[in-house]
Amino acid sequence: MPTSPGSLSPTAITVESPSRLHLGFIDPNGSLGRAFGSVGLAIDAHGTRITARHAPASRRTAIIEGAVSDAQRERIEQHLGQLEAALGQGPAIDIEIHETPRAHTGLGSGTQLALALGTAFARVRGHAASTADIARILARGARSGIGIHGFDHGGLIVDGGRDTRNVSSTALPPLIARQPFPEAWRVLLIDDTSREGLHGDEEKRGLASLAPFPAPLAAHLAHLVLMRILPAVAESDFDTYADAISDLQQTIGEYFAPVQGGVFASPAVARALEAVAAETKAGIGQTSWGPVGFAFVASAQDAERALAAAQRVSPGVPLTFTIAAGRNRGATWRAADHRHHGANAA
């Protein structure tokens, strides 16, 4: 849960939350009894930062500043309505968006915006709503709990998916493992800015069109997570971690390939990651539906080499690159300066 040294109910709050990499599902259709189950990592780049403020008493409607698109503004308005309905009516709460990742790229931007907004709203109103409460109110975590647990804890997260015997449950996928991520390791993120990952109804149709995930492959992924990825992180064994992540990603990518057009959603990202893997030891893959791909490397120096290798094979291609580290803490909030809007906003 985010913490602050200030009052429990200041009039203005800024919340900052981490992006997350979704490193793969363990069993997408529950062939072993629990659907999905996820592995993910909170990172220190492409975060979300918003401020919520009490509006002047003379104004009854909220002002939203800094939204990067009409779709983002509409989503915020919808979430404010959901929060009002669940937590009760009160004074208008203005929202200022300082920073968000590019939407639909695999970084969990929708969940982080919702949780940051809900946390800020609840604290300003004086409600003691938990992150799980906010996720339920705003309908987040339908499949993966990585973004929600990452918001609370940071680090490398494994969630237990959903019990296939109770598919109507709205319970949050349980946190079953959390490891601090080695501080020396880095991840190169590569985004194809000409593309977006599957989302909304298109994502639902894509998932529905896939064949059942074979139980032996689910067992293989479960073994990778339990006996390779988690121990490797605990012991800072980078080579084992990189091999296991690449194996997991190849397996799950082949399963989703009929929907997203290949193991990677972006051929340009795939070529750049292949160049990285040829240059240095790396664990490569794609977060969620992409198009953002990632290459884990053992050090900051290796990250610079990986970046140079990726850039060499990407001239004229609309790719952006970010070197990030794991983030071993969740979201934070602090009391912010209260400012009144001008007369035109009243």
Sequence and secondary structure as in RCSB ss.txt:
>XXXX:A:sequence
MPTSPGSLSPTAITVESPSRLHLGFIDPNGSLGRAFGSVGLAIDAHGTRITARHAPASRRTAIIEGAVSDAQRER
IEQHLGQLEAALGQGPAIDIEIHETPRAHTGLGSGTQLALALGTAFARVRGHAASTADIARILARGARSGIGIHG
FDHGGLIVDGGRDTRNVSSTALPPLIARQPFPEAWRVLLIDDTSREGLHGDEEKRGLASLAPFPAPLAAHLAHLV
LMRILPAVAESDFDTYADAISDLQQTIGEYFAPVQGGVFASPAVARALEAVAAETKAGIGQTSWGPVGFAFVASA
QDAERALAAAQRVSPGVPLTFTIAAGRNRGATWRAADHRHHGANAA
>XXXX:A:secstr
    SS SS SEEEEEEEEEEEEEEEETT TTSEEEEEEEEEEEEEEEEEEEEE  TT  S  EE  SSHHHHHH
HHHHHHHHHHHH   S EEEEEEE   TTSSS HHHHHHHHHHHHHHHHHT    HHHHHHHTT  SS  HHHHH
HHH SEEEE  EEGGGTT      EEEEE   TT EEEEEEETT     HHHHHHHHHHS    HHHHHHHHHHI
IIIIHHHHHTT HHHHHHHHHHHHHHHHHHHHHHHTSSSS HHHHHHHHHHHHHS  EEEE TT S EEEEESSH
HHHHHHHHHHHHT TTS EEEEEE B  S  EEEE       GGG 
